Amino acid sequence: MKSVSFVLVGLLAQYASAFPGMGNMRKEAGVLPRKPVAEPASTSSSASGNYPAWHPAQKGEVRSPCPGLNSLANHDICPRSGKGYTIPILIDCLKRGLNVGADFSTVVGTAGIASNPNPLPSGLYFDLDMLDRHDFVIEHDGSLSRADATTGDNHSFNQTIWDSVLAYYSGMTDATIPVAAKARYNRISTEAARDPNFSYSPVQFILSYGETALYLSTMGDPITGVAPLEYVRSLFEEEKLPYELGWQPPKVPTTLASLGAMVLQLNAESGETIPEGVILGENSLRAVLIGLNAATGEIENNALYALAKLTGALGSLGGTLKSLTGS
């Protein structure tokens, strides 16, 4: 899913050489740098009470390409080590940290376990850095804040890429579904044009929309998709939950159903053509995370599907298949 701050001009120029045409995005977009915030290693307090201590990954701790999981680890809501994540651990920490439902935590945790090179002998767990595995269910090209795997670093936060997303929010204080949809689609279009090894199957199509729905939902409202931009930037840029800015986990839980509904809205706003046979929504999101073909319902990833049987991620498989196939 490191402590990140805005890079200096010289470093930004270095990134720009790797991603032509994007180095001056912040100036052109009129997006000002966030004010630096002291990063205490001890528990801080806010008007609403105490919130979990934060510090970036230390020596021996691992992190993922996912800013949400990294933020939870940086606050020690999920294990700070970034290691040994099981389904029960993930259900608990995603609920406490972001009010994410067990249904989503179970399927995404199963996909995480599938990223473990030896999931069965090692005991059905994953470490966050295992999620780096390219196109292995969770990691995908066209990320909102990471470079494609073809560049050699699909793990680290990339300020230049993230600036291209922020450019769409010029002059705005809130992230919204219509703007987030266009920013997401620009990332896909940009990488498809410049990465000769760009990968974008129906699995990546669905997960890419799910990624955007997840940040709008957990940093804002799971129903409206409106999220204060400062909250979103804290999550991506610092990998920090924005308690000190006034954020609290949404009262309405984020579930497969709510994410599926938001994915539909995002797609409608982007205007992107849906892959043939795919019906976007809760069941297509579940399908790709348990190894099923999102159009036919057939098993597409045997290893992942076998794990889903063990973890309970199959859920109501009959309902999922009926929705996917229309029969």
Summary of the structure (lengths in Angstrom):
residues: 327
radius of gyration: 18.7
end to end distance: 35.1
largest distance: 57.7
contacts: 1114
relative contact order: 0.14
helix: 50%
strand: 5%
